[in-house]
Amino acid sequence: MPTPAATSSLIQGLLNEVHQSLIGRRDGRLADYIPELARASPDAFGIAVATSDGRLYSVGDSETPFTIQSISKPFSYALALSLLSPEKMLQKVGVEPSGEAFNAISLDPDSGIPMNPMINAGAIATTAQIWAHDPDGAEAGLLAFYAGLAGRPLEVDEAVFRSERDSGHRNRAIGHLLRNAGIIETDPEASLQLYFRQCSVQVTCRDLAVMASCLACQGRHPFRGTRVIDPELSSAVLAVMGSCGMYDYSGQWLHTVGMPAKSGVGGGLLAVVPGQLGLAVYSPPLDAYGNSVRGVAVCEELSRRWQLHLFDQPPRSGTTIRSATTACTRHSRHWRDRAECAVLDRCGDRIRVLQVQGVLDFAATEELLAYIEPCAEPGSFLVLDLAGVLDVSRIGIDLLRPAFETLHRSSVTVLLCGLGHLADPLQELLRIENVAVYPGLDPAIEAAETLLLEDRSRPDDADDRTGPEAGGAADLLGQLPDPCPGQLARLMEVRCYAAGETVCRAGSEADALFVIEAGSFSAVLDRPGAQRPVRLATFGPGVCFGEVAFVTGSRHGADVVSETEGCCRVLSRAVFEQLERSESALALALMRLLYRETARKLTLASQQLSLLEQPEVQWPRLPS
């Protein structure tokens, strides 16, 4: 198994406290009806916690091996469900609490099937289905399944197996009762042998915590990232553990502790907090119900201290939307000319930008839909950033699909970004015609801005450019008083660049000012270890670059690369210095213009930075 992630010393300290507070308990007795189990040390005591994001905490005898016993039952049930089907298994084993002891010899009086897979009758019937599915490979398959959950190879304790086999007369009677009822369809002895061996698998407290964490993660292994149980089957197993896992103590357990759990007479106890963690305790002395005395006490204490009770969880309202803004306040790093900026200032509310976070289950998706539905204004754009989303549930996808289809019918373009690991589960959403995918938030906003600028469906979107000289360098230089634009243009050299050509190098002397005539140029910065350079800004026609270094006499802080074929009007430092001597008024006017441009860029950059520190959530909801 991969090395667990770094842990918290505070959490480890709290676990140590609980262990220390209970180590002195001496009540309970060993399971002496299986002779080999009576040899366990009553002082052995270990606790382990495995989190849903791959951290492992442990204290005490957490690596002492012991046999899994009845804690094997939920995992064998998961295996049987996957080998057969839930429908097939319901014909052999029920899912109702029995209210009886774990080893009661009883079947449902009407159907003749065991009440649930957590009592011995149901567990033997479950293991019999695994054996019948593949008699020759049943044990190897079962051990491989357990090992996949634990993250390491597991073995049968042969001494305990022999002790179980030789003393298991009650279980043998249950097996023959199941054969008589037709639940086991062949000689039950082979199935019983597999059941005895299943209960004799040797594990540690840490193993059980990791196995429990797989159930907490809907069947995904948090340390390996692999799928070991289907999500639907994992929830079925947890449901049975919650109602039946602690036998005739299950009701009190669920009331007090509030976690799906399973105990074993070998002294182990396993509990699951769905979505959060797996917990395991090893302490052999048992109470009258056959549960570990210290194990029950640990779970009660951690449930109370860490607020883990399944029915005592805080509401999550208001946690799904990290920010909700429009292009009036959130801009891309593409610096545009005055005319384009004017259009974006007037019509930026047609671009909605939503940053989403957390897990998109039903409640979170419902909150998200309340923000999406007001976006259905024809001709508008929705930028949906999912970089902060950890997972999307099936119901989340099922609810988002009709919402996206409604947006499509309203001619709303959806621009998704930050998909990462969500690309596969969201495939059916990506097939909707109006949905486009971008690698990050900034490219998505830039694309939405470009689409809005290209859209001239509204009369007030008419381009602000007028006159034959509008556009390109003339747009910037035209802000100078007459006759300065013409004078300056005659002093500037026209340089053309191929796509991908480097215009300026980071660290080089700023010996020129560049005003873009045509094309697109980006300022990029190499970062150690980064796969590609970071884009700081993109500049289009009518925008200058290199002005800060040019004015201050410093060096360029980033590379500037031509994204497309393009041309710039370039004022060299030598020409500018000559201009300062011969045409001081023109030089001063240019400096004032550059200061204004720099101030404009800094203002916009500061505005974007403020959104990072204080995300806005400002959209009104639809009226009720």
C-alpha positions as CSV (number, residue, x, y, z in Angstrom):
1,M,0.0,0.0,0.0
2,P,1.3,3.5,-0.8
3,T,2.8,5.5,2.1
4,P,-0.1,7.4,3.9
5,A,-0.2,11.2,3.6
6,A,1.1,13.4,6.4
7,T,-1.1,13.4,9.5
8,S,-2.1,15.9,12.1
9,S,-0.3,15.8,15.5
10,L,-3.4,17.3,17.1
11,I,-5.6,14.4,15.9
12,Q,-3.0,11.9,16.9
13,G,-2.9,13.5,20.4
14,L,-6.6,13.2,20.7
15,L,-6.5,9.5,19.7
16,N,-3.7,9.0,22.3
17,E,-5.9,10.6,25.0
18,V,-8.8,8.3,24.3
19,H,-6.5,5.2,24.3
20,Q,-5.0,6.3,27.6
21,S,-8.3,7.0,29.2
22,L,-9.6,3.4,28.4
23,I,-6.5,1.3,28.8
24,G,-7.3,0.6,32.5
25,R,-10.7,-1.0,31.8
26,R,-10.7,-4.6,32.8
27,D,-14.4,-5.7,32.4
28,G,-15.4,-8.2,29.7
29,R,-14.2,-11.7,29.0
30,L,-12.5,-13.5,26.2
31,A,-14.4,-15.7,23.7
32,D,-13.5,-19.0,25.2
33,Y,-16.0,-21.1,23.2
34,I,-13.3,-21.1,20.4
35,P,-10.3,-22.5,22.3
36,E,-7.7,-20.7,20.2
37,L,-9.3,-17.3,20.9
38,A,-9.1,-17.8,24.6
39,R,-5.3,-17.5,24.2
40,A,-5.5,-13.8,23.3
41,S,-4.1,-11.2,25.8
42,P,-6.9,-9.3,27.5
43,D,-4.5,-6.3,27.8
44,A,-4.1,-5.9,24.0
45,F,-5.6,-2.6,22.9
46,G,-5.1,-0.8,19.7
47,I,-7.0,2.0,17.8
48,A,-6.6,3.0,14.1
49,V,-8.4,5.7,12.0
50,A,-8.1,5.9,8.2
51,T,-9.5,9.1,6.6
52,S,-11.3,9.4,3.3
53,D,-8.3,11.3,1.8
54,G,-5.7,8.8,2.7
55,R,-4.3,9.6,6.2
56,L,-3.8,6.9,8.8
57,Y,-3.6,7.4,12.6
58,S,-3.0,4.6,15.1
59,V,-2.1,4.1,18.7
60,G,-1.4,1.1,20.9
61,D,-1.4,-2.5,19.6
62,S,-2.6,-1.4,16.2
63,E,-0.3,-3.8,14.3
64,T,-0.9,-6.8,16.5
65,P,-2.4,-9.6,14.3
66,F,-5.7,-11.2,15.2
67,T,-8.4,-13.0,13.3
68,I,-11.1,-11.0,11.6
69,Q,-14.0,-13.3,12.7
70,S,-17.5,-11.8,12.1
71,I,-16.0,-8.5,10.8
72,S,-15.5,-10.5,7.6
73,K,-19.3,-10.6,7.1
74,P,-19.9,-7.2,5.5
75,F,-16.9,-7.7,3.1
76,S,-18.0,-11.2,2.1
77,Y,-21.5,-9.8,1.6
78,A,-20.0,-7.1,-0.7
79,L,-18.2,-9.8,-2.7
80,A,-21.3,-11.9,-3.0
81,L,-23.3,-8.9,-4.2
82,S,-20.7,-8.2,-6.9
83,L,-20.4,-11.8,-8.0
84,L,-24.2,-12.4,-8.2
85,S,-26.5,-9.4,-7.9
86,P,-28.5,-7.7,-5.1
87,E,-31.7,-9.3,-6.5
88,K,-30.2,-12.8,-6.5
89,M,-28.8,-12.3,-3.0
90,L,-32.2,-11.2,-1.6
91,Q,-33.5,-14.6,-2.6
92,K,-31.0,-16.2,-0.3
93,V,-30.4,-13.7,2.5
94,G,-32.7,-10.9,3.9
95,V,-31.7,-7.4,5.1
96,E,-34.0,-7.1,8.2
97,P,-32.7,-6.9,11.8
98,S,-33.3,-10.2,13.7
99,G,-33.2,-8.9,17.3
100,E,-31.4,-12.1,18.2
101,A,-27.9,-13.1,19.1
102,F,-25.3,-13.5,16.4
103,N,-25.4,-17.3,16.6
104,A,-29.1,-17.9,16.8
105,I,-30.4,-20.9,14.9
106,S,-33.3,-19.2,13.2
107,L,-34.7,-18.5,9.7
108,D,-37.6,-16.3,8.6
109,P,-40.7,-18.3,9.3
110,D,-42.4,-17.3,6.0
111,S,-39.6,-17.3,3.4
112,G,-37.2,-19.7,5.1
113,I,-34.2,-17.4,4.5
114,P,-31.8,-15.9,7.1
115,M,-32.9,-12.5,8.4
116,N,-29.7,-10.7,7.4
117,P,-26.0,-11.3,6.4
118,M,-24.6,-10.1,9.7
119,I,-25.9,-13.0,11.8
120,N,-24.2,-16.4,11.4
121,A,-27.0,-18.0,9.5
122,G,-27.0,-15.1,6.9
123,A,-23.2,-15.0,6.8
124,I,-22.9,-18.8,6.2
125,A,-25.6,-18.5,3.4
126,T,-23.6,-15.6,1.9
127,T,-20.3,-17.5,1.9
128,A,-22.1,-20.5,0.4
129,Q,-23.1,-18.3,-2.6
130,I,-19.5,-17.3,-3.1
131,W,-18.4,-21.0,-3.0
132,A,-21.2,-22.0,-5.4
133,H,-20.2,-19.3,-7.8
134,D,-16.7,-20.8,-8.2
135,P,-16.0,-23.8,-6.0
136,D,-12.4,-24.2,-7.1
137,G,-11.4,-20.5,-6.8
138,A,-13.7,-19.3,-4.0
139,E,-11.1,-19.1,-1.3
140,A,-8.4,-17.5,-3.5
141,G,-11.0,-15.0,-4.8
142,L,-12.2,-14.1,-1.3
143,L,-8.6,-13.6,0.0
144,A,-7.8,-11.5,-3.0
145,F,-10.9,-9.3,-2.4
146,Y,-10.0,-8.8,1.3
147,A,-6.4,-8.1,0.3
148,G,-7.5,-5.5,-2.2
149,L,-9.4,-3.7,0.6
150,A,-6.6,-3.9,3.1
151,G,-3.9,-2.9,0.6
152,R,-1.7,-5.9,1.4
153,P,-1.8,-9.7,1.2
154,L,-3.7,-11.5,4.0
155,E,-3.5,-15.0,5.2
156,V,-5.5,-17.5,7.1
157,D,-4.4,-18.3,10.7
158,E,-4.4,-22.1,10.4
159,A,-4.4,-22.7,14.1
160,V,-7.5,-20.6,14.6
161,F,-9.1,-22.3,11.5
162,R,-8.6,-25.7,13.0
163,S,-10.0,-24.6,16.3
164,E,-13.1,-23.0,14.6
165,R,-13.6,-26.1,12.5
166,D,-13.3,-28.6,15.3
167,S,-15.6,-26.6,17.7
168,G,-18.0,-25.1,15.2
169,H,-20.9,-27.5,15.9
170,R,-23.5,-24.8,16.1
171,N,-22.5,-23.3,12.8
172,R,-22.5,-26.7,11.3
173,A,-26.0,-27.2,12.5
174,I,-27.0,-23.8,10.9
175,G,-25.4,-25.0,7.6
176,H,-27.5,-28.1,7.5
177,L,-30.6,-26.1,8.4
178,L,-29.9,-23.9,5.4
179,R,-29.4,-26.9,3.2
180,N,-32.8,-28.3,4.4
181,A,-34.4,-24.9,3.5
182,G,-32.8,-24.9,0.1
183,I,-30.7,-21.8,0.7
184,I,-27.6,-23.9,0.3
185,E,-28.2,-26.2,-2.6
186,T,-25.4,-28.8,-2.2
187,D,-23.6,-30.5,0.7
188,P,-23.0,-27.6,3.2
189,E,-19.6,-28.9,4.4
190,A,-17.5,-27.2,1.7
191,S,-19.3,-23.8,2.3
192,L,-18.8,-24.2,6.0
193,Q,-15.1,-24.9,5.6
194,L,-14.8,-21.7,3.5
195,Y,-16.8,-19.8,6.2
196,F,-14.4,-21.0,9.0
197,R,-11.4,-20.0,6.9
198,Q,-13.0,-16.6,6.1
199,C,-13.4,-15.9,9.9
200,S,-9.8,-17.0,10.5
201,V,-8.2,-14.5,8.2
202,Q,-5.4,-12.6,10.1
203,V,-5.6,-8.8,10.1
204,T,-4.4,-5.9,12.2
205,C,-6.3,-2.9,13.5
206,R,-4.7,-0.8,10.8
207,D,-5.9,-3.2,8.1
208,L,-9.4,-3.0,9.4
209,A,-9.3,0.8,9.5
210,V,-8.2,0.9,5.8
211,M,-10.9,-1.6,4.8
212,A,-13.5,0.5,6.6
213,S,-12.3,3.6,4.8
214,C,-13.1,1.9,1.5
215,L,-16.7,1.7,2.6
216,A,-16.6,5.3,3.8
217,C,-15.5,6.3,0.3
218,Q,-18.3,4.5,-1.6
219,G,-16.0,1.6,-2.5
220,R,-13.0,3.7,-3.6
221,H,-9.7,2.9,-2.0
222,P,-8.5,6.2,-0.4
223,F,-4.9,5.1,-0.3
224,R,-4.7,3.7,-3.8
225,G,-7.4,5.6,-5.7
226,T,-8.8,2.4,-7.2
227,R,-12.4,1.2,-7.2
228,V,-12.7,-1.9,-5.0
229,I,-16.5,-2.0,-4.5
230,D,-19.3,-0.5,-6.7
231,P,-20.8,2.6,-4.9
232,E,-24.3,1.0,-5.0
233,L,-23.1,-2.1,-3.3
234,S,-21.1,-0.2,-0.7
235,S,-24.2,1.7,0.4
236,A,-26.1,-1.6,0.6
237,V,-23.4,-3.0,2.9
238,L,-23.4,0.1,5.1
239,A,-27.2,0.0,5.4
240,V,-27.1,-3.6,6.7
241,M,-24.2,-2.8,9.0
242,G,-26.2,0.1,10.4
243,S,-29.3,-1.9,11.2
244,C,-27.8,-5.3,12.0
245,G,-24.0,-5.1,12.4
246,M,-24.0,-5.1,16.2
247,Y,-26.7,-7.9,16.5
248,D,-29.2,-7.4,19.3
249,Y,-27.3,-4.3,20.4
250,S,-27.7,-2.6,17.0
251,G,-30.6,-0.3,18.0
252,Q,-28.8,1.0,21.1
253,W,-25.6,1.3,19.1
254,L,-27.2,3.4,16.4
255,H,-28.8,5.6,19.0
256,T,-25.7,6.2,21.0
257,V,-22.8,6.0,18.5
258,G,-24.6,6.5,15.2
259,M,-22.1,4.7,12.8
260,P,-22.5,1.6,10.7
261,A,-20.4,-1.0,12.4
262,K,-19.4,-4.6,12.8
263,S,-17.8,-6.5,15.7
264,G,-16.0,-9.8,15.9
265,V,-15.5,-12.2,18.8
266,G,-11.7,-12.0,18.2
267,G,-11.8,-8.6,19.8
268,G,-12.0,-6.4,16.7
269,L,-14.6,-3.7,16.0
270,L,-14.9,-1.8,12.8
271,A,-17.0,1.4,12.3
272,V,-17.6,3.6,9.3
273,V,-18.4,7.3,9.1
274,P,-19.6,7.7,5.4
275,G,-17.6,10.2,3.5
276,Q,-15.2,10.8,6.4
277,L,-13.3,7.9,7.8
278,G,-13.0,4.2,8.8
279,L,-12.3,3.4,12.5
280,A,-11.1,0.1,14.0
281,V,-10.4,-1.0,17.5
282,Y,-8.8,-4.2,18.8
283,S,-9.4,-5.3,22.4
284,P,-10.3,-9.0,23.0
285,P,-12.5,-8.8,26.2
286,L,-16.1,-8.9,25.1
287,D,-19.4,-7.8,26.7
288,A,-22.6,-9.9,27.0
289,Y,-23.5,-9.1,23.3
290,G,-20.2,-10.4,22.0
291,N,-18.8,-6.9,21.3
292,S,-15.4,-5.6,22.4
293,V,-15.8,-3.6,25.6
294,R,-13.1,-1.1,24.9
295,G,-14.1,-1.1,21.2
296,V,-17.6,0.1,22.1
297,A,-16.2,2.7,24.5
298,V,-13.8,4.1,22.0
299,C,-16.5,4.5,19.4
300,E,-18.8,6.2,21.9
301,E,-16.1,8.6,22.9
302,L,-14.9,9.5,19.4
303,S,-18.5,9.8,18.2
304,R,-19.1,12.4,20.9
305,R,-15.8,14.2,20.8
306,W,-15.5,14.4,17.0
307,Q,-19.2,14.8,16.2
308,L,-19.3,11.7,14.1
309,H,-22.9,10.6,14.8
310,L,-24.6,9.9,11.5
311,F,-27.7,11.8,12.7
312,D,-25.9,14.8,14.2
313,Q,-24.4,16.4,11.2
314,P,-24.4,20.2,10.6
315,P,-26.2,21.7,7.6
316,R,-24.1,22.5,4.6
317,S,-26.2,25.3,3.1
318,G,-24.3,28.0,1.5
319,T,-21.1,26.1,1.0
320,T,-21.4,25.0,-2.6
321,I,-20.9,28.4,-4.4
322,R,-17.5,29.9,-3.8
323,S,-18.2,32.9,-5.9
324,A,-20.9,34.2,-8.3
325,T,-19.8,37.2,-10.4
326,T,-20.2,38.7,-13.8
327,A,-17.8,40.0,-16.4
328,C,-18.6,43.5,-15.1
329,T,-16.3,42.8,-12.2
330,R,-14.3,39.7,-13.1
331,H,-12.2,40.0,-16.3
332,S,-9.8,37.7,-18.1
333,R,-6.1,38.5,-18.4
334,H,-6.7,39.5,-22.0
335,W,-6.1,43.3,-22.1
336,R,-8.4,44.8,-24.7
337,D,-8.7,48.2,-26.5
338,R,-11.1,50.9,-25.4
339,A,-13.9,49.9,-27.7
340,E,-13.9,46.3,-26.6
341,C,-13.7,47.4,-23.0
342,A,-16.7,49.7,-23.5
343,V,-18.8,46.8,-24.8
344,L,-17.7,44.5,-21.9
345,D,-18.5,47.3,-19.4
346,R,-22.0,47.7,-20.8
347,C,-22.8,44.1,-21.5
348,G,-20.7,42.2,-19.0
349,D,-23.7,41.1,-17.0
350,R,-24.4,38.7,-19.9
351,I,-21.4,36.7,-18.8
352,R,-22.1,34.9,-15.5
353,V,-19.1,33.3,-13.7
354,L,-19.7,30.6,-11.1
355,Q,-17.0,28.9,-9.0
356,V,-18.3,25.7,-7.4
357,Q,-16.7,23.6,-4.6
358,G,-17.3,20.5,-2.5
359,V,-19.1,17.4,-3.5
360,L,-22.1,17.8,-5.8
361,D,-24.6,15.5,-4.1
362,F,-28.3,16.3,-4.1
363,A,-28.2,19.2,-1.6
364,A,-25.2,20.8,-3.3
365,T,-26.6,20.4,-6.8
366,E,-29.9,21.9,-5.7
367,E,-28.1,25.0,-4.5
368,L,-26.1,25.1,-7.7
369,L,-29.3,24.9,-9.8
370,A,-30.7,27.9,-8.0
371,Y,-27.8,29.9,-9.4
372,I,-27.8,28.4,-12.9
373,E,-31.5,28.9,-13.6
374,P,-31.4,32.7,-13.6
375,C,-28.8,32.4,-16.4
376,A,-31.3,31.3,-19.0
377,E,-31.4,34.7,-20.7
378,P,-31.1,34.2,-24.5
379,G,-27.6,35.0,-25.8
380,S,-25.9,35.0,-22.5
381,F,-22.9,33.0,-21.3
382,L,-22.3,30.8,-18.2
383,V,-18.7,30.1,-17.1
384,L,-18.8,27.2,-14.6
385,D,-15.5,26.6,-12.8
386,L,-15.5,23.1,-11.2
387,A,-11.8,23.1,-10.1
388,G,-13.0,23.0,-6.5
389,V,-15.4,20.1,-6.9
390,L,-14.2,16.9,-5.4
391,D,-16.8,14.6,-6.8
392,V,-20.2,14.6,-8.6
393,S,-22.9,12.1,-7.6
394,R,-25.1,10.3,-10.0
395,I,-28.1,12.5,-8.9
396,G,-25.9,15.5,-9.5
397,I,-25.3,14.6,-13.1
398,D,-29.0,13.6,-13.6
399,L,-30.1,17.1,-12.4
400,L,-27.4,19.1,-14.3
401,R,-28.3,17.4,-17.6
402,P,-31.8,18.9,-18.0
403,A,-30.5,22.2,-16.6
404,F,-27.9,22.4,-19.3
405,E,-30.4,21.3,-22.0
406,T,-32.7,24.2,-20.8
407,L,-29.8,26.6,-21.2
408,H,-29.1,25.2,-24.7
409,R,-32.8,25.8,-25.7
410,S,-32.4,29.4,-24.4
411,S,-29.3,29.9,-26.6
412,V,-27.0,30.1,-23.5
413,T,-23.4,29.0,-24.0
414,V,-21.9,27.0,-21.1
415,L,-18.2,27.2,-20.7
416,L,-16.9,24.5,-18.3
417,C,-13.4,24.6,-16.8
418,G,-11.4,22.9,-14.1
419,L,-12.8,19.5,-14.9
420,G,-9.7,17.4,-14.0
421,H,-10.8,14.0,-12.7
422,L,-14.4,14.9,-13.4
423,A,-14.0,14.7,-17.2
424,D,-15.1,11.1,-17.3
425,P,-18.1,11.2,-15.1
426,L,-19.3,14.4,-16.8
427,Q,-19.0,13.0,-20.4
428,E,-22.7,13.0,-21.0
429,L,-22.9,16.7,-20.1
430,L,-20.1,17.5,-22.5
431,R,-22.1,16.0,-25.4
432,I,-24.7,18.7,-25.1
433,E,-24.3,21.1,-28.0
434,N,-23.9,24.4,-26.2
435,V,-21.3,23.1,-23.7
436,A,-17.6,23.8,-24.3
437,V,-14.6,22.9,-22.1
438,Y,-11.5,25.0,-21.3
439,P,-8.4,24.2,-19.3
440,G,-8.8,26.9,-16.7
441,L,-11.0,29.7,-15.5
442,D,-9.1,32.5,-17.2
443,P,-9.2,30.9,-20.7
444,A,-12.9,30.3,-20.2
445,I,-13.7,33.9,-19.3
446,E,-11.5,35.1,-22.2
447,A,-13.5,32.9,-24.6
448,A,-16.8,34.2,-23.2
449,E,-15.6,37.8,-23.6
450,T,-14.6,37.0,-27.2
451,L,-17.9,35.4,-28.0
452,L,-19.8,38.4,-26.5
453,L,-17.7,40.8,-28.5
454,E,-18.4,38.8,-31.7
455,D,-22.1,38.8,-31.0
456,R,-23.7,41.9,-32.5
457,S,-27.3,40.8,-31.9
458,R,-28.0,43.8,-29.7
459,P,-28.0,47.3,-31.2
460,D,-26.2,48.7,-28.2
461,D,-23.3,46.3,-28.8
462,A,-22.2,48.3,-31.9
463,D,-18.5,48.8,-32.0
464,D,-17.3,52.2,-30.6
465,R,-14.6,52.5,-33.2
466,T,-15.1,55.4,-35.6
467,G,-13.1,56.9,-38.4
468,P,-10.6,55.4,-40.8
469,E,-7.8,55.4,-38.2
470,A,-9.8,53.6,-35.5
471,G,-8.3,50.3,-34.2
472,G,-4.7,49.0,-33.7
473,A,-2.1,51.4,-32.5
474,A,-4.2,54.3,-33.5
475,D,-6.7,53.4,-30.7
476,L,-4.1,54.0,-28.0
477,L,-2.2,56.9,-29.7
478,G,-5.4,58.6,-30.5
479,Q,-5.8,59.4,-26.8
480,L,-2.9,61.9,-27.3
481,P,-3.8,65.6,-28.1
482,D,-3.5,66.6,-31.8
483,P,-1.0,66.6,-33.5
484,C,0.8,64.2,-31.2
485,P,-0.6,60.9,-32.7
486,G,0.7,61.6,-36.2
487,Q,4.0,62.9,-35.0
488,L,4.6,59.8,-32.8
489,A,3.5,57.3,-35.4
490,R,6.1,58.7,-37.8
491,L,8.8,58.0,-35.2
492,M,7.8,54.4,-34.5
493,E,9.1,51.4,-36.4
494,V,6.7,48.7,-37.5
495,R,7.9,45.2,-36.6
496,C,6.1,42.0,-37.5
497,Y,6.4,38.6,-35.7
498,A,5.6,35.0,-36.5
499,A,3.3,33.0,-34.3
500,G,5.3,31.6,-31.3
501,E,8.1,34.1,-31.7
502,T,9.6,35.6,-28.6
503,V,9.4,39.4,-28.6
504,C,11.0,40.1,-25.2
505,R,13.0,38.0,-22.8
506,A,12.5,38.1,-19.0
507,G,15.5,39.9,-17.5
508,S,16.5,41.7,-20.7
509,E,16.9,45.4,-20.9
510,A,13.7,47.3,-21.8
511,D,15.0,49.3,-24.8
512,A,11.6,49.8,-26.5
513,L,7.9,50.4,-26.1
514,F,5.5,48.2,-28.0
515,V,2.0,49.2,-29.2
516,I,0.1,46.4,-30.9
517,E,-1.1,47.0,-34.4
518,A,-2.4,43.5,-35.1
519,G,-2.3,40.1,-33.6
520,S,-2.2,38.8,-30.1
521,F,0.8,38.7,-27.7
522,S,1.1,37.1,-24.2
523,A,3.3,37.8,-21.2
524,V,4.4,34.4,-19.8
525,L,6.6,33.3,-16.9
526,D,8.4,30.1,-16.5
527,R,8.1,28.4,-13.1
528,P,10.4,25.7,-11.8
529,G,8.7,22.3,-12.0
530,A,5.7,23.7,-14.0
531,Q,4.7,21.7,-17.1
532,R,4.1,24.9,-19.1
533,P,4.8,28.7,-18.7
534,V,2.2,30.6,-16.7
535,R,0.3,33.2,-18.7
536,L,0.2,36.5,-16.9
537,A,-1.6,38.5,-19.5
538,T,-2.6,38.6,-23.2
539,F,-2.6,41.8,-25.2
540,G,-4.5,42.6,-28.4
541,P,-4.6,45.5,-30.9
542,G,-4.6,49.0,-29.4
543,V,-2.8,47.8,-26.2
544,C,0.8,48.5,-25.3
545,F,3.3,46.3,-23.4
546,G,6.7,46.8,-21.8
547,E,5.7,50.2,-20.7
548,V,6.5,49.8,-17.0
549,A,10.1,48.6,-17.7
550,F,10.4,51.3,-20.4
551,V,9.4,54.1,-18.1
552,T,11.3,53.0,-15.1
553,G,14.4,51.8,-17.0
554,S,14.2,48.4,-15.3
555,R,14.4,45.0,-17.0
556,H,11.5,42.9,-18.4
557,G,9.8,40.8,-15.7
558,A,8.5,38.2,-18.1
559,D,8.8,36.8,-21.6
560,V,6.4,38.3,-24.2
561,V,5.5,35.8,-27.0
562,S,3.5,36.3,-30.1
563,E,0.4,34.1,-29.9
564,T,-0.5,34.7,-33.6
565,E,1.1,36.4,-36.5
566,G,1.2,40.1,-35.5
567,C,2.7,43.5,-35.9
568,C,3.7,46.2,-33.4
569,R,4.6,49.9,-33.6
570,V,7.8,50.1,-31.7
571,L,9.4,53.2,-30.1
572,S,13.0,52.7,-29.3
573,R,14.6,54.2,-26.2
574,A,17.1,56.0,-28.3
575,V,14.4,57.7,-30.3
576,F,12.4,58.5,-27.1
577,E,15.5,60.1,-25.4
578,Q,16.0,62.2,-28.5
579,L,12.3,63.1,-28.4
580,E,12.7,64.3,-24.8
581,R,15.4,66.7,-25.9
582,S,13.8,68.0,-29.1
583,E,10.0,67.6,-28.5
584,S,9.6,67.7,-24.7
585,A,5.8,68.4,-24.9
586,L,5.3,65.3,-27.0
587,A,7.5,63.2,-24.7
588,L,5.6,64.4,-21.7
589,A,2.2,63.7,-23.3
590,L,3.3,60.2,-24.1
591,M,4.6,59.6,-20.5
592,R,1.2,60.8,-19.1
593,L,-0.6,58.4,-21.4
594,L,1.6,55.5,-20.3
595,Y,1.0,56.4,-16.6
596,R,-2.7,56.3,-17.3
597,E,-2.5,53.0,-19.0
598,T,-0.4,51.6,-16.2
599,A,-2.9,52.9,-13.6
600,R,-5.8,51.3,-15.5
601,K,-4.1,47.9,-15.6
602,L,-3.1,48.1,-11.9
603,T,-6.7,49.0,-11.0
604,L,-8.1,46.1,-12.9
605,A,-5.4,43.7,-11.5
606,S,-6.2,44.9,-8.0
607,Q,-9.9,44.3,-8.6
608,Q,-9.2,40.7,-9.7
609,L,-6.9,40.1,-6.7
610,S,-9.6,41.3,-4.3
611,L,-12.0,38.7,-5.8
612,L,-9.5,36.0,-4.8
613,E,-9.5,37.2,-1.1
614,Q,-13.2,38.0,-0.8
615,P,-15.2,36.0,-3.4
616,E,-18.5,37.6,-4.3
617,V,-21.7,35.7,-4.1
618,Q,-24.2,38.3,-5.4
619,W,-26.6,36.9,-7.9
620,P,-30.3,37.2,-7.0
621,R,-32.2,34.0,-6.8
622,L,-35.3,33.4,-8.9
623,P,-38.5,34.8,-7.3
624,S,-40.6,32.2,-5.6
